[in-house]
Amino acid sequence: MPTSTYRVEGMTCGHCVAAVTAELSKLPGVEDVGVDLVPDGISTVTVTGEGAPELDQVRAAIDEAGYALADKPG
Amino acid sequence: MPTSTYRVEGMTCGHCVAAVTAELSKLPGVEDVGVDLVPDGISTVTVTGEGAPELDQVRAAIDEAGYALADKPG
């Protein structure tokens, strides 16, 4: 199944992982969300699903959770 | 009103603050909880109320939230 990865700033703990996972899971077409948490740096978020969401949707979901995409794509 | 302060390890973000505040607020006699968040170190938690909870109760509440009192009292 297709996967996309994103670099996310500001995630520090399991609560942050849960918040980002919950927001991304709401997007249509998303079947699984994985997070490689890097508390002092840039975390990697992997979204899996057929018909992956647009970057703008992903950006908005991560913003809604209280975080931000890092400038450069992962 | 009497206040007690505690040193808590492992709190990194606003979600952590919310979790600790919620657990401590459940204790009898606690009227207010304040947190000075130090993401890379020891955060200071202040509990205000008449009839402050015992240290063991505070320790248990912080443990329930997923954190730990630092070894030395604040």
Backbone of each chain as nested JSON, in Angstrom:
{
  "chains": [
    {"id": "A", "residues": [
      {"number": 1, "name": "MET", "atoms": {"N": [0.854, -1.203, 0.0], "CA": [0.0, 0.0, 0.0], "C": [0.887, 1.248, 0.0]}},
      {"number": 2, "name": "PRO", "atoms": {"N": [0.458, 2.309, -0.693], "CA": [1.314, 3.501, -0.772], "C": [1.551, 4.144, 0.594]}},
      {"number": 3, "name": "THR", "atoms": {"N": [2.763, 4.628, 0.784], "CA": [3.07, 5.373, 2.003], "C": [3.722, 6.702, 1.645]}},
      {"number": 4, "name": "SER", "atoms": {"N": [3.485, 7.69, 2.48], "CA": [4.158, 8.975, 2.342], "C": [4.756, 9.33, 3.691]}},
      {"number": 5, "name": "THR", "atoms": {"N": [5.907, 9.965, 3.661], "CA": [6.509, 10.378, 4.929], "C": [6.617, 11.894, 4.984]}},
      {"number": 6, "name": "TYR", "atoms": {"N": [6.507, 12.402, 6.191], "CA": [6.547, 13.841, 6.437], "C": [7.44, 14.111, 7.632]}},
      {"number": 7, "name": "ARG", "atoms": {"N": [8.09, 15.255, 7.616], "CA": [8.944, 15.662, 8.729], "C": [8.174, 16.676, 9.57]}},
      {"number": 8, "name": "VAL", "atoms": {"N": [8.079, 16.409, 10.86], "CA": [7.256, 17.248, 11.726], "C": [8.089, 17.766, 12.9]}},
      {"number": 9, "name": "GLU", "atoms": {"N": [7.949, 19.053, 13.137], "CA": [8.695, 19.703, 14.22], "C": [7.855, 19.794, 15.491]}},
      {"number": 10, "name": "GLY", "atoms": {"N": [8.546, 19.766, 16.617], "CA": [7.906, 20.129, 17.88], "C": [7.249, 18.996, 18.645]}},
      {"number": 11, "name": "MET", "atoms": {"N": [7.299, 17.781, 18.115], "CA": [6.695, 16.662, 18.844], "C": [7.699, 16.159, 19.887]}},
      {"number": 12, "name": "THR", "atoms": {"N": [7.239, 16.03, 21.125], "CA": [8.184, 15.708, 22.198], "C": [7.845, 14.443, 22.976]}},
      {"number": 13, "name": "CYS", "atoms": {"N": [6.626, 13.976, 22.907], "CA": [6.251, 12.874, 23.8], "C": [5.121, 12.049, 23.202]}},
      {"number": 14, "name": "GLY", "atoms": {"N": [4.733, 11.03, 23.938], "CA": [3.678, 10.143, 23.465], "C": [2.344, 10.837, 23.262]}},
      {"number": 15, "name": "HIS", "atoms": {"N": [2.092, 11.885, 24.067], "CA": [0.857, 12.646, 23.869], "C": [0.865, 13.328, 22.51]}},
      {"number": 16, "name": "CYS", "atoms": {"N": [2.02, 13.825, 22.131], "CA": [2.156, 14.486, 20.831], "C": [1.918, 13.477, 19.702]}},
      {"number": 17, "name": "VAL", "atoms": {"N": [2.484, 12.297, 19.866], "CA": [2.284, 11.234, 18.87], "C": [0.799, 10.924, 18.738]}},
      {"number": 18, "name": "ALA", "atoms": {"N": [0.136, 10.822, 19.87], "CA": [-1.299, 10.502, 19.849], "C": [-2.103, 11.599, 19.163]}},
      {"number": 19, "name": "ALA", "atoms": {"N": [-1.733, 12.854, 19.421], "CA": [-2.485, 13.97, 18.837], "C": [-2.322, 14.01, 17.316]}},
      {"number": 20, "name": "VAL", "atoms": {"N": [-1.1, 13.846, 16.853], "CA": [-0.848, 13.863, 15.406], "C": [-1.493, 12.654, 14.734]}},
      {"number": 21, "name": "THR", "atoms": {"N": [-1.366, 11.497, 15.362], "CA": [-1.954, 10.283, 14.803], "C": [-3.473, 10.423, 14.683]}},
      {"number": 22, "name": "ALA", "atoms": {"N": [-4.082, 10.987, 15.709], "CA": [-5.541, 11.139, 15.695], "C": [-5.981, 12.066, 14.568]}},
      {"number": 23, "name": "GLU", "atoms": {"N": [-5.284, 13.175, 14.398], "CA": [-5.693, 14.124, 13.354], "C": [-5.49, 13.538, 11.963]}},
      {"number": 24, "name": "LEU", "atoms": {"N": [-4.352, 12.911, 11.737], "CA": [-4.083, 12.36, 10.402], "C": [-5.024, 11.196, 10.092]}},
      {"number": 25, "name": "SER", "atoms": {"N": [-5.395, 10.443, 11.117], "CA": [-6.267, 9.284, 10.896], "C": [-7.655, 9.69, 10.432]}},
      {"number": 26, "name": "LYS", "atoms": {"N": [-8.015, 10.953, 10.688], "CA": [-9.339, 11.43, 10.256], "C": [-9.402, 11.684, 8.755]}},
      {"number": 27, "name": "LEU", "atoms": {"N": [-8.24, 11.84, 8.109], "CA": [-8.241, 12.198, 6.683], "C": [-8.729, 11.021, 5.84]}},
      {"number": 28, "name": "PRO", "atoms": {"N": [-9.508, 11.321, 4.811], "CA": [-10.002, 10.26, 3.929], "C": [-8.846, 9.533, 3.253]}},
      {"number": 29, "name": "GLY", "atoms": {"N": [-8.923, 8.209, 3.216], "CA": [-7.905, 7.423, 2.53], "C": [-6.753, 6.989, 3.41]}},
      {"number": 30, "name": "VAL", "atoms": {"N": [-6.69, 7.509, 4.619], "CA": [-5.582, 7.146, 5.513], "C": [-5.958, 5.879, 6.273]}},
      {"number": 31, "name": "GLU", "atoms": {"N": [-5.107, 4.841, 6.125], "CA": [-5.393, 3.584, 6.817], "C": [-4.485, 3.345, 8.006]}},
      {"number": 32, "name": "ASP", "atoms": {"N": [-3.313, 3.95, 7.974], "CA": [-2.407, 3.772, 9.103], "C": [-1.485, 4.981, 9.207]}},
      {"number": 33, "name": "VAL", "atoms": {"N": [-1.147, 5.317, 10.44], "CA": [-0.213, 6.414, 10.688], "C": [0.87, 5.903, 11.628]}},
      {"number": 34, "name": "GLY", "atoms": {"N": [2.119, 6.13, 11.255], "CA": [3.234, 5.75, 12.117], "C": [4.079, 6.969, 12.43]}},
      {"number": 35, "name": "VAL", "atoms": {"N": [4.646, 6.996, 13.63], "CA": [5.481, 8.135, 14.019], "C": [6.798, 7.626, 14.587]}},
      {"number": 36, "name": "ASP", "atoms": {"N": [7.882, 8.144, 14.032], "CA": [9.205, 7.931, 14.623], "C": [9.529, 9.203, 15.397]}},
      {"number": 37, "name": "LEU", "atoms": {"N": [9.304, 9.142, 16.692], "CA": [9.416, 10.331, 17.541], "C": [10.874, 10.696, 17.801]}},
      {"number": 38, "name": "VAL", "atoms": {"N": [11.218, 11.936, 17.512], "CA": [12.548, 12.469, 17.827], "C": [12.318, 13.72, 18.677]}},
      {"number": 39, "name": "PRO", "atoms": {"N": [12.298, 13.543, 19.994], "CA": [11.855, 14.627, 20.875], "C": [12.665, 15.906, 20.736]}},
      {"number": 40, "name": "ASP", "atoms": {"N": [13.943, 15.811, 20.437], "CA": [14.754, 17.016, 20.354], "C": [14.971, 17.471, 18.916]}},
      {"number": 41, "name": "GLY", "atoms": {"N": [14.274, 16.862, 17.97], "CA": [14.52, 17.22, 16.584], "C": [13.28, 17.101, 15.726]}},
      {"number": 42, "name": "ILE", "atoms": {"N": [13.476, 16.533, 14.555], "CA": [12.4, 16.404, 13.583], "C": [11.881, 14.963, 13.612]}},
      {"number": 43, "name": "SER", "atoms": {"N": [10.627, 14.802, 13.928], "CA": [10.025, 13.47, 13.913], "C": [9.591, 13.113, 12.5]}},
      {"number": 44, "name": "THR", "atoms": {"N": [9.559, 11.833, 12.225], "CA": [9.111, 11.364, 10.924], "C": [7.734, 10.715, 11.071]}},
      {"number": 45, "name": "VAL", "atoms": {"N": [6.806, 11.2, 10.26], "CA": [5.445, 10.68, 10.301], "C": [5.163, 9.977, 8.979]}},
      {"number": 46, "name": "THR", "atoms": {"N": [4.701, 8.741, 9.053], "CA": [4.422, 7.946, 7.864], "C": [2.922, 7.702, 7.761]}},
      {"number": 47, "name": "VAL", "atoms": {"N": [2.384, 8.052, 6.61], "CA": [0.951, 7.883, 6.354], "C": [0.777, 6.811, 5.287]}},
      {"number": 48, "name": "THR", "atoms": {"N": [-0.039, 5.815, 5.584], "CA": [-0.255, 4.704, 4.67], "C": [-1.721, 4.631, 4.272]}},
      {"number": 49, "name": "GLY", "atoms": {"N": [-1.946, 4.412, 2.982], "CA": [-3.322, 4.241, 2.525], "C": [-3.44, 4.43, 1.029]}},
      {"number": 50, "name": "GLU", "atoms": {"N": [-4.466, 3.822, 0.469], "CA": [-4.785, 4.07, -0.934], "C": [-5.365, 5.472, -1.042]}},
      {"number": 51, "name": "GLY", "atoms": {"N": [-5.007, 6.184, -2.102], "CA": [-5.537, 7.542, -2.255], "C": [-5.062, 8.447, -1.15]}},
      {"number": 52, "name": "ALA", "atoms": {"N": [-3.734, 8.571, -1.054], "CA": [-3.148, 9.371, 0.016], "C": [-3.656, 10.805, -0.034]}},
      {"number": 53, "name": "PRO", "atoms": {"N": [-3.755, 11.443, 1.126], "CA": [-4.222, 12.835, 1.155], "C": [-3.216, 13.776, 0.511]}},
      {"number": 54, "name": "GLU", "atoms": {"N": [-3.73, 14.931, 0.077], "CA": [-2.872, 15.974, -0.473], "C": [-1.998, 16.571, 0.621]}},
      {"number": 55, "name": "LEU", "atoms": {"N": [-0.873, 17.112, 0.198], "CA": [0.042, 17.733, 1.165], "C": [-0.661, 18.802, 1.997]}},
      {"number": 56, "name": "ASP", "atoms": {"N": [-1.528, 19.577, 1.34], "CA": [-2.218, 20.638, 2.089], "C": [-3.104, 20.076, 3.185]}},
      {"number": 57, "name": "GLN", "atoms": {"N": [-3.705, 18.93, 2.911], "CA": [-4.549, 18.292, 3.937], "C": [-3.705, 17.795, 5.106]}},
      {"number": 58, "name": "VAL", "atoms": {"N": [-2.555, 17.212, 4.753], "CA": [-1.649, 16.723, 5.791], "C": [-1.141, 17.889, 6.632]}},
      {"number": 59, "name": "ARG", "atoms": {"N": [-0.765, 18.955, 5.946], "CA": [-0.262, 20.131, 6.662], "C": [-1.326, 20.669, 7.616]}},
      {"number": 60, "name": "ALA", "atoms": {"N": [-2.562, 20.734, 7.144], "CA": [-3.641, 21.27, 7.976], "C": [-3.904, 20.363, 9.18]}},
      {"number": 61, "name": "ALA", "atoms": {"N": [-3.831, 19.05, 8.979], "CA": [-4.082, 18.115, 10.076], "C": [-2.998, 18.225, 11.145]}},
      {"number": 62, "name": "ILE", "atoms": {"N": [-1.774, 18.352, 10.7], "CA": [-0.662, 18.467, 11.65], "C": [-0.744, 19.801, 12.389]}},
      {"number": 63, "name": "ASP", "atoms": {"N": [-1.138, 20.833, 11.667], "CA": [-1.336, 22.134, 12.301], "C": [-2.447, 22.061, 13.339]}},
      {"number": 64, "name": "GLU", "atoms": {"N": [-3.512, 21.367, 13.006], "CA": [-4.646, 21.214, 13.928], "C": [-4.205, 20.519, 15.216]}},
      {"number": 65, "name": "ALA", "atoms": {"N": [-3.277, 19.587, 15.08], "CA": [-2.77, 18.878, 16.258], "C": [-1.836, 19.758, 17.086]}},
      {"number": 66, "name": "GLY", "atoms": {"N": [-1.386, 20.859, 16.502], "CA": [-0.546, 21.793, 17.246], "C": [0.921, 21.759, 16.845]}},
      {"number": 67, "name": "TYR", "atoms": {"N": [1.223, 21.18, 15.686], "CA": [2.618, 21.057, 15.247], "C": [2.761, 21.623, 13.841]}},
      {"number": 68, "name": "ALA", "atoms": {"N": [3.967, 21.484, 13.285], "CA": [4.213, 22.068, 11.969], "C": [5.092, 21.141, 11.14]}},
      {"number": 69, "name": "LEU", "atoms": {"N": [4.789, 21.083, 9.86], "CA": [5.694, 20.393, 8.947], "C": [7.026, 21.13, 8.922]}},
      {"number": 70, "name": "ALA", "atoms": {"N": [8.104, 20.369, 8.902], "CA": [9.413, 20.987, 8.734], "C": [9.528, 21.488, 7.301]}},
      {"number": 71, "name": "ASP", "atoms": {"N": [10.427, 22.436, 7.079], "CA": [10.521, 23.093, 5.785], "C": [10.799, 22.117, 4.638]}},
      {"number": 72, "name": "LYS", "atoms": {"N": [11.756, 21.228, 4.876], "CA": [12.14, 20.338, 3.789], "C": [11.393, 19.017, 3.881]}},
      {"number": 73, "name": "PRO", "atoms": {"N": [10.919, 18.492, 2.77], "CA": [10.239, 17.198, 2.801], "C": [11.197, 16.074, 3.214]}},
      {"number": 74, "name": "GLY", "atoms": {"N": [10.626, 15.029, 3.825], "CA": [11.456, 13.951, 4.351], "C": [11.918, 13.017, 3.247]}}
    ]},
    {"id": "B", "residues": [
      {"number": 1, "name": "MET", "atoms": {"N": [-3.252, 30.813, 51.014], "CA": [-3.551, 29.376, 51.064], "C": [-2.245, 28.581, 50.952]}},
      {"number": 2, "name": "PRO", "atoms": {"N": [-2.118, 27.485, 51.669], "CA": [-0.857, 26.731, 51.637], "C": [-0.519, 26.212, 50.245]}},
      {"number": 3, "name": "THR", "atoms": {"N": [0.761, 26.271, 49.933], "CA": [1.202, 25.693, 48.661], "C": [2.379, 24.76, 48.928]}},
      {"number": 4, "name": "SER", "atoms": {"N": [2.476, 23.735, 48.107], "CA": [3.625, 22.833, 48.147], "C": [4.17, 22.721, 46.737]}},
      {"number": 5, "name": "THR", "atoms": {"N": [5.48, 22.603, 46.63], "CA": [6.073, 22.444, 45.305], "C": [6.779, 21.1, 45.202]}},
      {"number": 6, "name": "TYR", "atoms": {"N": [6.763, 20.572, 43.993], "CA": [7.35, 19.261, 43.719], "C": [8.15, 19.355, 42.431]}},
      {"number": 7, "name": "ARG", "atoms": {"N": [9.209, 18.562, 42.355], "CA": [10.043, 18.524, 41.163], "C": [9.682, 17.261, 40.379]}},
      {"number": 8, "name": "VAL", "atoms": {"N": [9.353, 17.437, 39.122], "CA": [8.854, 16.319, 38.324], "C": [9.701, 16.161, 37.063]}},
      {"number": 9, "name": "GLU", "atoms": {"N": [10.08, 14.925, 36.808], "CA": [10.912, 14.606, 35.645], "C": [10.061, 14.167, 34.457]}},
      {"number": 10, "name": "GLY", "atoms": {"N": [10.543, 14.429, 33.264], "CA": [9.992, 13.804, 32.066], "C": [8.862, 14.547, 31.385]}},
      {"number": 11, "name": "MET", "atoms": {"N": [8.469, 15.699, 31.939], "CA": [7.395, 16.46, 31.291], "C": [7.997, 17.294, 30.168]}},
      {"number": 12, "name": "THR", "atoms": {"N": [7.385, 17.201, 28.983], "CA": [8.006, 17.853, 27.831], "C": [7.11, 18.855, 27.109]}},
      {"number": 13, "name": "CYS", "atoms": {"N": [5.808, 18.775, 27.301], "CA": [4.928, 19.618, 26.479], "C": [3.632, 19.927, 27.202]}},
      {"number": 14, "name": "GLY", "atoms": {"N": [2.806, 20.693, 26.547], "CA": [1.537, 21.088, 27.14], "C": [0.621, 19.927, 27.462]}},
      {"number": 15, "name": "HIS", "atoms": {"N": [0.737, 18.844, 26.67], "CA": [-0.066, 17.664, 26.98], "C": [0.356, 17.072, 28.318]}},
      {"number": 16, "name": "CYS", "atoms": {"N": [1.66, 17.074, 28.561], "CA": [2.188, 16.561, 29.831], "C": [1.669, 17.411, 30.99]}},
      {"number": 17, "name": "VAL", "atoms": {"N": [1.688, 18.721, 30.801], "CA": [1.175, 19.636, 31.824], "C": [-0.289, 19.32, 32.113]}},
      {"number": 18, "name": "ALA", "atoms": {"N": [-1.06, 19.11, 31.065], "CA": [-2.486, 18.827, 31.231], "C": [-2.7, 17.513, 31.975]}},
      {"number": 19, "name": "ALA", "atoms": {"N": [-1.885, 16.497, 31.656], "CA": [-2.052, 15.183, 32.292], "C": [-1.733, 15.252, 33.783]}},
      {"number": 20, "name": "VAL", "atoms": {"N": [-0.638, 15.914, 34.129], "CA": [-0.253, 16.037, 35.543], "C": [-1.27, 16.889, 36.296]}},
      {"number": 21, "name": "THR", "atoms": {"N": [-1.68, 17.988, 35.675], "CA": [-2.656, 18.87, 36.322], "C": [-3.963, 18.138, 36.59]}},
      {"number": 22, "name": "ALA", "atoms": {"N": [-4.39, 17.343, 35.626], "CA": [-5.658, 16.614, 35.78], "C": [-5.567, 15.615, 36.928]}},
      {"number": 23, "name": "GLU", "atoms": {"N": [-4.466, 14.878, 37.007], "CA": [-4.345, 13.878, 38.074], "C": [-4.252, 14.523, 39.452]}},
      {"number": 24, "name": "LEU", "atoms": {"N": [-3.458, 15.565, 39.565], "CA": [-3.302, 16.212, 40.876], "C": [-4.595, 16.908, 41.308]}},
      {"number": 25, "name": "SER", "atoms": {"N": [-5.331, 17.419, 40.34], "CA": [-6.564, 18.13, 40.676], "C": [-7.622, 17.208, 41.271]}},
      {"number": 26, "name": "LYS", "atoms": {"N": [-7.465, 15.908, 41.03], "CA": [-8.429, 14.935, 41.586], "C": [-8.234, 14.709, 43.075]}},
      {"number": 27, "name": "LEU", "atoms": {"N": [-7.051, 15.059, 43.59], "CA": [-6.762, 14.769, 44.998], "C": [-7.601, 15.653, 45.915]}},
      {"number": 28, "name": "PRO", "atoms": {"N": [-8.072, 15.095, 47.022], "CA": [-8.865, 15.889, 47.958], "C": [-8.04, 17.04, 48.533]}},
      {"number": 29, "name": "GLY", "atoms": {"N": [-8.64, 18.199, 48.63], "CA": [-7.962, 19.354, 49.214], "C": [-7.192, 20.2, 48.224]}},
      {"number": 30, "name": "VAL", "atoms": {"N": [-7.046, 19.722, 46.998], "CA": [-6.284, 20.488, 46.001], "C": [-7.214, 21.484, 45.308]}},
      {"number": 31, "name": "GLU", "atoms": {"N": [-6.849, 22.762, 45.392], "CA": [-7.691, 23.784, 44.768], "C": [-7.081, 24.34, 43.494]}},
      {"number": 32, "name": "ASP", "atoms": {"N": [-5.763, 24.259, 43.404], "CA": [-5.12, 24.771, 42.19], "C": [-3.802, 24.033, 41.967]}},
      {"number": 33, "name": "VAL", "atoms": {"N": [-3.468, 23.848, 40.691], "CA": [-2.202, 23.213, 40.324], "C": [-1.52, 24.09, 39.288]}},
      {"number": 34, "name": "GLY", "atoms": {"N": [-0.273, 24.401, 39.531], "CA": [0.498, 25.181, 38.565], "C": [1.73, 24.402, 38.15]}},
      {"number": 35, "name": "VAL", "atoms": {"N": [2.133, 24.576, 36.896], "CA": [3.316, 23.859, 36.407], "C": [4.253, 24.846, 35.722]}},
      {"number": 36, "name": "ASP", "atoms": {"N": [5.508, 24.82, 36.144], "CA": [6.56, 25.55, 35.43], "C": [7.294, 24.498, 34.592]}},
      {"number": 37, "name": "LEU", "atoms": {"N": [6.935, 24.432, 33.322], "CA": [7.436, 23.37, 32.448], "C": [8.883, 23.619, 32.031]}},
      {"number": 38, "name": "VAL", "atoms": {"N": [9.723, 22.634, 32.266], "CA": [11.121, 22.667, 31.804], "C": [11.334, 21.409, 30.959]}},
      {"number": 39, "name": "PRO", "atoms": {"N": [11.107, 21.535, 29.649], "CA": [11.057, 20.341, 28.791], "C": [12.319, 19.493, 28.828]}},
      {"number": 40, "name": "ASP", "atoms": {"N": [13.466, 20.116, 29.002], "CA": [14.705, 19.343, 28.983], "C": [15.231, 19.056, 30.382]}},
      {"number": 41, "name": "GLY", "atoms": {"N": [14.435, 19.336, 31.401], "CA": [14.955, 19.143, 32.749], "C": [13.866, 18.777, 33.74]}},
      {"number": 42, "name": "ILE", "atoms": {"N": [13.931, 19.411, 34.893], "CA": [12.995, 19.121, 35.979], "C": [11.944, 20.223, 36.023]}},
      {"number": 43, "name": "SER", "atoms": {"N": [10.701, 19.854, 35.843], "CA": [9.622, 20.835, 35.938], "C": [9.216, 21.013, 37.395]}},
      {"number": 44, "name": "THR", "atoms": {"N": [8.695, 22.184, 37.696], "CA": [8.225, 22.459, 39.051], "C": [6.701, 22.498, 39.058]}},
      {"number": 45, "name": "VAL", "atoms": {"N": [6.134, 21.692, 39.943], "CA": [4.682, 21.614, 40.053], "C": [4.279, 22.173, 41.406]}},
      {"number": 46, "name": "THR", "atoms": {"N": [3.353, 23.108, 41.398], "CA": [2.889, 23.743, 42.629], "C": [1.438, 23.365, 42.895]}},
      {"number": 47, "name": "VAL", "atoms": {"N": [1.211, 22.868, 44.096], "CA": [-0.129, 22.444, 44.492], "C": [-0.614, 23.374, 45.594]}},
      {"number": 48, "name": "THR", "atoms": {"N": [-1.79, 23.951, 45.393], "CA": [-2.352, 24.899, 46.357], "C": [-3.672, 24.376, 46.896]}},
      {"number": 49, "name": "GLY", "atoms": {"N": [-3.845, 24.515, 48.208], "CA": [-5.121, 24.126, 48.798], "C": [-4.999, 23.942, 50.297]}},
      {"number": 50, "name": "GLU", "atoms": {"N": [-6.122, 24.095, 50.99], "CA": [-6.164, 23.772, 52.415], "C": [-6.099, 22.256, 52.547]}},
      {"number": 51, "name": "GLY", "atoms": {"N": [-5.367, 21.778, 53.541], "CA": [-5.284, 20.327, 53.728], "C": [-4.6, 19.667, 52.557]}},
      {"number": 52, "name": "ALA", "atoms": {"N": [-3.352, 20.093, 52.321], "CA": [-2.591, 19.57, 51.177], "C": [-2.469, 18.05, 51.255]}},
      {"number": 53, "name": "PRO", "atoms": {"N": [-2.427, 17.392, 50.087], "CA": [-2.302, 15.939, 50.069], "C": [-0.938, 15.488, 50.593]}},
      {"number": 54, "name": "GLU", "atoms": {"N": [-0.897, 14.254, 51.059], "CA": [0.356, 13.665, 51.517], "C": [1.282, 13.449, 50.312]}},
      {"number": 55, "name": "LEU", "atoms": {"N": [2.566, 13.403, 50.61], "CA": [3.544, 13.187, 49.546], "C": [3.257, 11.901, 48.771]}},
      {"number": 56, "name": "ASP", "atoms": {"N": [2.866, 10.857, 49.488], "CA": [2.589, 9.595, 48.8], "C": [1.44, 9.73, 47.802]}},
      {"number": 57, "name": "GLN", "atoms": {"N": [0.463, 10.536, 48.154], "CA": [-0.668, 10.752, 47.24], "C": [-0.221, 11.531, 46.006]}},
      {"number": 58, "name": "VAL", "atoms": {"N": [0.626, 12.52, 46.245], "CA": [1.14, 13.316, 45.132], "C": [1.986, 12.438, 44.222]}},
      {"number": 59, "name": "ARG", "atoms": {"N": [2.844, 11.634, 44.851], "CA": [3.709, 10.752, 44.073], "C": [2.869, 9.796, 43.217]}},
      {"number": 60, "name": "ALA", "atoms": {"N": [1.821, 9.256, 43.797], "CA": [0.963, 8.314, 43.069], "C": [0.235, 9.001, 41.912]}},
      {"number": 61, "name": "ALA", "atoms": {"N": [-0.211, 10.235, 42.135], "CA": [-0.94, 10.957, 41.088], "C": [-0.013, 11.276, 39.912]}},
      {"number": 62, "name": "ILE", "atoms": {"N": [1.202, 11.661, 40.232], "CA": [2.16, 11.989, 39.167], "C": [2.555, 10.721, 38.416]}},
      {"number": 63, "name": "ASP", "atoms": {"N": [2.693, 9.63, 39.145], "CA": [2.972, 8.343, 38.512], "C": [1.82, 7.933, 37.587]}},
      {"number": 64, "name": "GLU", "atoms": {"N": [0.611, 8.159, 38.052], "CA": [-0.576, 7.817, 37.261], "C": [-0.588, 8.601, 35.939]}},
      {"number": 65, "name": "ALA", "atoms": {"N": [-0.1, 9.822, 35.992], "CA": [-0.043, 10.644, 34.781], "C": [1.083, 10.212, 33.853]}},
      {"number": 66, "name": "GLY", "atoms": {"N": [2.008, 9.376, 34.379], "CA": [3.073, 8.865, 33.54], "C": [4.431, 9.495, 33.783]}},
      {"number": 67, "name": "TYR", "atoms": {"N": [4.586, 10.177, 34.913], "CA": [5.841, 10.87, 35.213], "C": [6.34, 10.45, 36.586]}},
      {"number": 68, "name": "ALA", "atoms": {"N": [7.435, 11.06, 37.01], "CA": [8.016, 10.671, 38.286], "C": [8.525, 11.888, 39.03]}},
      {"number": 69, "name": "LEU", "atoms": {"N": [8.362, 11.857, 40.351], "CA": [8.987, 12.874, 41.18], "C": [10.495, 12.734, 41.059]}},
      {"number": 70, "name": "ALA", "atoms": {"N": [11.176, 13.87, 40.984], "CA": [12.637, 13.843, 41.018], "C": [13.085, 13.478, 42.432]}},
      {"number": 71, "name": "ASP", "atoms": {"N": [14.308, 12.981, 42.534], "CA": [14.775, 12.46, 43.819], "C": [14.735, 13.49, 44.931]}},
      {"number": 72, "name": "LYS", "atoms": {"N": [15.23, 14.676, 44.632], "CA": [15.308, 15.678, 45.691], "C": [14.088, 16.577, 45.673]}},
      {"number": 73, "name": "PRO", "atoms": {"N": [13.546, 16.89, 46.836], "CA": [12.389, 17.79, 46.882], "C": [12.755, 19.182, 46.399]}},
      {"number": 74, "name": "GLY", "atoms": {"N": [11.776, 19.89, 45.862], "CA": [12.033, 21.207, 45.271], "C": [12.133, 22.302, 46.321]}}
    ]}
  ]
}
